[in-house]
Amino acid sequence: MIYFDNAATSWPKPLGVLESMQKYLRENGANPGRSGHKMSMAANEIVEETRELLSTMFKLNKPDRVIFTLNATDALNMAIKGLIKPGNHVVTSSMEHNSVTRPLHVLSQQGVNVTKVSCGMDGSFDLKQLESALQEDTKAIVILHASNVAGTLMPISEIGKIAKQRGITLIVDAAQTAGVFNIDMELMHIDLLAVPGHKGLMGPPGTGVLLLGSNVKLDTLREGGTGSYSDTPGQPEVLPEKYESGTLNTVGIAGLNAGIKWLLNTGLAEIKRHEMELATRFLQGAGQIKGLTIYGPRDAGKQAAVVSFALKGKDSVDVGGALDKQYSIAARAGLHCAPDAHRTLGTFDKKLVRFSWSYFNTAEEVDSALNALDEISKSDLPKSEGCGC
């Protein structure tokens, strides 16, 4: 199988990820921070070391403000619903994933005023439109770092400067960039950063992180056992316990720990270089396939290693099915949980096929996919059973 669906979940994982998870389960699979015995303390050491790694990676330098979540969607819900209240104004973009648009939709029905800045046909974000959209009562800007459909990179540093000047909280969805692009929360003026553990960070599914800047305080979405301050009736104010009720996914965090160490050992610059070389190779080759249209910047310097396309006269879901069944190429066909982005690109009705690469993909795999698409463009396709979601 050629796996080009890393924007959904990275695969394969570094070998150390599985080994770390197995070691935790074999040797110290206890509940971290809940007991004073050796196994519990060993489990807690894994959790706290991972906090420190994440705090350093994203230049937060405050491990207690690294909150473990179920995934990036959970982190975004915690950030958005914990901060934004009825009567507030929020600005977002027309390229967002449903992990942003759906929480904001719910809040809009509760009295929150939401403004969506319209992006360009390539997914690009206009800072002048952002300036025009801001109001005196704007509470937050919520935006992704890179589109999960077109790969388009957003000007986060510039947005961060504007937000800081206005005293507005900046919430960033780094689902497609964490673990590949350098993200400096302080330099980029990011107040809340939502990160999946199972994509670029190479951890297992069921892991995510919310990083809180120094001046951010959120209402809690859930309360319960924290392993500390058990005698108080309410949720403790101390971090990270305030936002981490119940038992953590420690086996997942053990895998995430190994994934981050692999990243740091390999080097983010090297990972990014390799992924962008693959994206460039595909973009160049795709231009030679008759009837293939790329949606997005079509420039590896302006996007993550995520490219979506359509073949003229071919249903995108059928193309995705043919890639899977006839060529053993795993891709994502459909709306990619981002209907707003597809409306922006003009592809809501026809949908798109998405390729997304990781460090473990090769140039030979890209060439094989290009050959497959060339053959598909010239053939009749059977109707696929895929949902196109």
C-alpha positions as CSV (number, residue, x, y, z in Angstrom):
1,M,0.0,0.0,0.0
2,I,1.2,3.5,-0.9
3,Y,-0.2,5.7,1.9
4,F,-0.9,9.3,0.9
5,D,-3.4,10.2,3.7
6,N,-1.1,11.7,6.3
7,A,-3.3,14.8,6.6
8,A,-5.8,12.5,8.3
9,T,-3.4,10.4,10.4
10,S,0.3,9.8,9.8
11,W,1.4,6.3,8.9
12,P,3.7,4.5,9.4
13,K,4.9,5.6,12.8
14,P,8.5,5.4,13.9
15,L,9.2,2.1,15.5
16,G,9.9,3.7,18.8
17,V,6.3,4.7,19.1
18,L,5.0,1.1,19.3
19,E,7.9,0.1,21.5
20,S,7.3,2.9,24.0
21,M,3.6,2.1,24.2
22,Q,4.3,-1.6,24.8
23,K,6.9,-0.8,27.4
24,Y,4.5,1.4,29.3
25,L,1.9,-1.4,29.3
26,R,4.4,-4.1,30.3
27,E,6.3,-2.2,33.0
28,N,4.4,0.7,34.5
29,G,0.8,0.7,33.2
30,A,-0.6,2.5,36.2
31,N,-2.6,5.7,36.6
32,P,-0.3,8.7,36.6
33,G,-0.5,11.2,39.4
34,R,-3.1,9.1,41.3
35,S,-0.9,7.1,43.7
36,G,2.5,7.2,45.4
37,H,3.6,3.8,44.4
38,K,6.5,3.2,41.9
39,M,4.4,2.3,38.9
40,S,2.2,5.4,39.2
41,M,5.2,7.6,39.7
42,A,6.9,6.1,36.6
43,A,3.8,6.7,34.6
44,N,3.7,10.3,35.7
45,E,7.3,10.8,34.7
46,I,6.3,9.8,31.1
47,V,3.5,12.4,31.1
48,E,5.6,15.2,32.6
49,E,8.5,14.6,30.3
50,T,6.2,14.7,27.3
51,R,4.8,18.0,28.5
52,E,8.3,19.4,28.7
53,L,9.1,18.2,25.2
54,L,5.9,19.8,23.8
55,S,6.5,23.1,25.7
56,T,10.0,23.3,24.3
57,M,9.0,22.3,20.7
58,F,6.4,25.1,20.5
59,K,8.5,27.7,22.4
60,L,5.9,28.0,25.2
61,N,8.5,27.1,27.9
62,K,5.8,26.5,30.5
63,P,5.1,22.8,30.8
64,D,2.2,23.2,33.2
65,R,0.3,25.0,30.4
66,V,0.5,22.0,28.1
67,I,-2.9,20.3,28.4
68,F,-3.4,16.8,27.0
69,T,-6.6,16.3,25.1
70,L,-8.4,13.6,23.0
71,N,-7.3,15.2,19.7
72,A,-7.0,18.6,18.1
73,T,-10.8,18.9,17.7
74,D,-11.1,18.4,21.5
75,A,-8.4,21.0,22.0
76,L,-10.2,23.5,19.8
77,N,-13.5,23.0,21.5
78,M,-11.8,23.6,24.9
79,A,-10.2,26.8,23.5
80,I,-13.2,28.2,21.7
81,K,-16.0,27.3,24.2
82,G,-13.8,28.0,27.2
83,L,-13.0,31.5,26.0
84,I,-15.8,32.9,23.9
85,K,-19.1,33.9,25.4
86,P,-22.5,35.2,24.2
87,G,-22.1,38.8,23.1
88,N,-18.5,38.3,22.0
89,H,-17.3,38.8,18.4
90,V,-15.1,36.3,16.7
91,V,-13.3,36.4,13.4
92,T,-12.4,33.2,11.4
93,S,-11.7,32.3,7.8
94,S,-13.6,30.6,5.0
95,M,-11.0,27.8,4.9
96,E,-11.6,26.2,8.3
97,H,-12.1,22.6,9.2
98,N,-15.4,21.6,10.9
99,S,-13.4,21.4,14.2
100,V,-13.6,25.2,14.1
101,T,-16.7,25.9,12.1
102,R,-19.0,23.6,14.1
103,P,-18.2,24.9,17.6
104,L,-18.5,28.5,16.2
105,H,-21.9,27.6,14.6
106,V,-23.1,26.3,18.0
107,L,-21.9,29.5,19.7
108,S,-23.5,31.7,17.0
109,Q,-26.8,30.2,18.0
110,Q,-26.1,31.3,21.6
111,G,-25.4,35.0,20.8
112,V,-21.8,35.0,19.6
113,N,-21.2,37.1,16.5
114,V,-19.0,35.3,14.0
115,T,-17.4,36.9,11.0
116,K,-15.8,34.7,8.3
117,V,-13.1,36.4,6.2
118,S,-13.4,35.2,2.6
119,C,-10.2,33.6,1.3
120,G,-9.0,33.6,-2.3
121,M,-9.7,30.9,-4.8
122,D,-6.3,29.3,-3.8
123,G,-7.2,29.5,-0.1
124,S,-5.0,32.6,0.5
125,F,-5.9,34.9,3.4
126,D,-6.1,38.7,3.0
127,L,-4.8,40.6,6.0
128,K,-6.6,43.8,4.8
129,Q,-9.9,41.9,5.0
130,L,-9.0,40.8,8.5
131,E,-8.4,44.4,9.6
132,S,-11.8,45.4,8.1
133,A,-13.5,42.5,9.9
134,L,-12.2,43.3,13.4
135,Q,-14.5,45.2,15.8
136,E,-14.1,46.9,19.1
137,D,-15.7,43.9,20.8
138,T,-13.7,41.2,18.9
139,K,-12.7,38.6,21.5
140,A,-10.7,36.2,19.3
141,I,-9.4,35.2,15.9
142,V,-9.7,31.5,15.2
143,I,-7.7,30.2,12.3
144,L,-5.9,27.2,10.9
145,H,-2.2,27.3,10.1
146,A,-2.5,25.4,6.9
147,S,-5.6,24.2,5.0
148,N,-6.3,20.5,5.2
149,V,-7.8,20.7,1.7
150,A,-5.5,23.0,-0.4
151,G,-2.5,23.0,1.9
152,T,-2.5,26.8,1.8
153,L,-0.4,28.4,4.6
154,M,-1.9,31.3,6.5
155,P,0.2,34.3,7.5
156,I,0.1,33.4,11.2
157,S,2.9,35.7,12.3
158,E,1.2,38.7,10.7
159,I,-2.1,37.8,12.1
160,G,-0.5,37.4,15.5
161,K,0.9,40.9,15.4
162,I,-2.5,42.4,14.5
163,A,-4.1,40.4,17.3
164,K,-1.6,41.4,19.9
165,Q,-1.8,45.1,18.9
166,R,-5.6,44.9,19.4
167,G,-5.6,42.8,22.5
168,I,-7.4,40.0,20.8
169,T,-6.8,36.3,21.6
170,L,-5.3,34.3,18.7
171,I,-6.4,30.6,18.6
172,V,-4.5,28.5,16.0
173,D,-5.3,25.1,14.6
174,A,-2.0,23.5,13.8
175,A,-3.3,20.1,12.6
176,Q,-1.5,20.2,9.3
177,T,1.8,21.9,10.4
178,A,2.8,20.7,13.9
179,G,5.8,18.4,13.7
180,V,6.8,19.7,10.2
181,F,6.9,23.5,10.4
182,N,8.6,25.5,13.1
183,I,5.9,27.0,15.4
184,D,7.1,29.6,17.9
185,M,4.1,30.6,20.1
186,E,5.9,33.6,21.6
187,L,7.3,34.9,18.3
188,M,4.1,34.3,16.4
189,H,1.9,35.8,19.2
190,I,-0.2,32.6,19.5
191,D,-2.3,32.5,22.6
192,L,-3.9,29.1,22.2
193,L,-2.4,26.3,20.0
194,A,-4.3,23.2,19.2
195,V,-2.2,20.2,18.1
196,P,-3.1,16.6,17.1
197,G,-0.7,13.9,18.4
198,H,-1.5,11.5,15.7
199,K,-0.5,13.5,12.6
200,G,2.9,15.3,12.3
201,L,3.9,14.5,15.8
202,M,3.8,10.8,14.9
203,G,1.9,9.7,18.0
204,P,-1.0,7.3,18.1
205,P,-4.7,8.3,17.6
206,G,-6.5,9.5,20.6
207,T,-3.8,12.0,21.5
208,G,-3.9,15.8,21.3
209,V,-2.6,18.9,23.0
210,L,-3.8,22.4,23.8
211,L,-1.1,24.8,24.7
212,L,-2.1,27.9,26.7
213,G,-0.2,31.2,26.5
214,S,0.8,32.9,29.7
215,N,-2.2,35.3,29.9
216,V,-5.0,32.9,28.8
217,K,-7.6,31.7,31.2
218,L,-10.4,29.4,30.1
219,D,-13.6,28.1,31.6
220,T,-13.6,24.4,32.0
221,L,-15.7,22.1,29.8
222,R,-15.5,19.2,32.2
223,E,-14.8,18.7,35.8
224,G,-13.8,15.6,37.9
225,G,-11.0,13.7,39.4
226,T,-7.6,15.3,39.1
227,G,-5.5,13.3,41.6
228,S,-4.8,16.5,43.5
229,Y,-6.8,18.9,45.7
230,S,-9.4,16.1,46.2
231,D,-10.8,17.8,49.3
232,T,-12.1,20.8,47.4
233,P,-15.7,20.7,46.0
234,G,-14.8,22.6,42.8
235,Q,-12.3,22.1,40.1
236,P,-8.8,23.1,41.3
237,E,-7.3,26.2,39.7
238,V,-3.8,24.8,39.5
239,L,-2.5,23.9,36.0
240,P,-2.6,21.5,34.2
241,E,-5.1,19.8,36.5
242,K,-7.7,22.4,36.0
243,Y,-8.2,21.2,32.4
244,E,-7.4,17.5,32.8
245,S,-10.2,15.7,34.6
246,G,-10.1,11.9,34.7
247,T,-7.4,9.4,33.7
248,L,-5.1,10.5,30.9
249,N,-4.4,8.3,27.8
250,T,-1.0,7.5,29.2
251,V,-0.3,4.7,26.8
252,G,-1.0,7.1,24.0
253,I,1.1,9.8,25.6
254,A,4.0,7.3,25.9
255,G,3.7,6.8,22.1
256,L,3.6,10.5,21.6
257,N,6.7,10.9,23.7
258,A,8.6,8.6,21.4
259,G,7.2,10.3,18.3
260,I,8.4,13.7,19.5
261,K,11.8,12.4,20.3
262,W,12.0,10.9,16.8
263,L,11.1,14.3,15.3
264,L,13.7,16.1,17.3
265,N,16.4,13.6,16.4
266,T,15.5,13.7,12.7
267,G,15.1,17.4,12.7
268,L,12.0,19.4,11.6
269,A,13.9,21.2,8.9
270,E,14.9,17.8,7.3
271,I,11.3,16.5,7.6
272,K,9.9,19.7,6.0
273,R,12.5,19.6,3.2
274,H,11.7,16.0,2.3
275,E,7.9,16.5,2.4
276,M,8.1,19.7,0.2
277,E,10.3,17.9,-2.3
278,L,7.6,15.3,-2.7
279,A,4.9,17.9,-3.0
280,T,6.9,19.8,-5.6
281,R,7.6,16.5,-7.6
282,F,3.8,15.8,-7.6
283,L,2.9,19.3,-8.6
284,Q,5.3,19.3,-11.5
285,G,4.2,15.9,-12.7
286,A,0.5,16.6,-12.3
287,G,0.9,19.5,-14.9
288,Q,1.6,16.8,-17.5
289,I,-1.6,14.9,-16.9
290,K,-4.4,16.0,-19.2
291,G,-7.6,17.1,-17.4
292,L,-6.0,17.2,-14.0
293,T,-6.6,20.4,-12.1
294,I,-4.8,21.3,-8.8
295,Y,-6.7,23.5,-6.3
296,G,-4.6,25.7,-4.0
297,P,-1.4,27.6,-4.3
298,R,0.4,25.1,-6.6
299,D,3.6,26.3,-5.0
300,A,5.3,24.2,-2.4
301,G,6.7,27.4,-0.8
302,K,3.2,28.5,0.0
303,Q,1.7,25.4,1.4
304,A,2.0,22.3,3.5
305,A,2.6,18.9,1.9
306,V,-1.1,18.6,1.1
307,V,-2.5,18.8,-2.5
308,S,-6.0,18.3,-3.7
309,F,-7.1,17.8,-7.3
310,A,-9.8,16.7,-9.7
311,L,-9.8,14.9,-13.0
312,K,-12.0,16.3,-15.7
313,G,-15.1,14.1,-16.4
314,K,-14.3,11.9,-13.4
315,D,-16.1,11.7,-10.1
316,S,-13.6,12.4,-7.3
317,V,-15.0,9.7,-5.1
318,D,-14.7,7.2,-8.0
319,V,-11.1,8.3,-8.6
320,G,-10.3,7.7,-4.9
321,G,-11.9,4.3,-5.1
322,A,-9.8,3.4,-8.2
323,L,-6.6,4.5,-6.6
324,D,-7.4,2.3,-3.7
325,K,-8.7,-0.8,-5.4
326,Q,-6.6,-0.9,-8.6
327,Y,-3.4,0.7,-7.5
328,S,-3.3,0.3,-3.7
329,I,-2.9,4.0,-3.1
330,A,-4.6,5.4,0.0
331,A,-5.9,8.9,-0.6
332,R,-8.8,10.9,0.7
333,A,-11.7,11.8,-1.6
334,G,-14.6,14.0,-0.7
335,L,-15.2,17.2,1.4
336,H,-12.5,16.5,3.9
337,C,-14.6,17.7,6.8
338,A,-14.2,21.2,5.5
339,P,-17.2,22.3,3.5
340,D,-16.4,26.0,3.8
341,A,-13.0,25.4,2.2
342,H,-14.6,23.6,-0.7
343,R,-17.1,26.4,-1.2
344,T,-14.2,28.8,-1.2
345,L,-12.3,26.7,-3.8
346,G,-15.5,26.2,-5.9
347,T,-15.4,22.5,-5.4
348,F,-18.3,21.8,-3.0
349,D,-20.4,19.9,-5.5
350,K,-17.7,17.9,-7.3
351,K,-15.4,17.4,-4.3
352,L,-11.7,16.6,-4.6
353,V,-9.1,13.9,-4.2
354,R,-6.3,14.7,-1.7
355,F,-2.8,13.5,-1.4
356,S,-0.8,14.3,1.7
357,W,2.8,13.1,2.3
358,S,5.0,12.4,5.3
359,Y,8.7,11.8,5.8
360,F,8.3,8.1,5.1
361,N,6.9,8.6,1.6
362,T,9.3,8.3,-1.4
363,A,9.8,9.9,-4.8
364,E,9.1,6.5,-6.3
365,E,5.7,6.4,-4.7
366,V,4.9,9.9,-6.1
367,D,5.9,8.7,-9.6
368,S,3.7,5.6,-9.2
369,A,0.8,7.8,-8.2
370,L,1.3,10.1,-11.2
371,N,1.4,7.1,-13.5
372,A,-1.8,5.8,-11.9
373,L,-3.6,9.1,-12.3
374,D,-2.5,9.3,-16.0
375,E,-4.0,5.9,-16.6
376,I,-7.2,6.8,-14.7
377,S,-7.6,10.0,-16.7
378,K,-7.8,7.9,-19.9
379,S,-10.1,5.1,-18.6
380,D,-13.8,4.6,-17.6
381,L,-14.2,4.2,-13.9
382,P,-16.6,2.0,-12.0
383,K,-18.8,3.7,-9.4
384,S,-17.1,3.7,-6.0
385,E,-18.8,2.7,-2.8
386,G,-16.9,5.4,-0.9
387,C,-18.9,8.1,1.0
388,G,-17.0,11.1,-0.2
389,C,-17.1,12.6,3.3
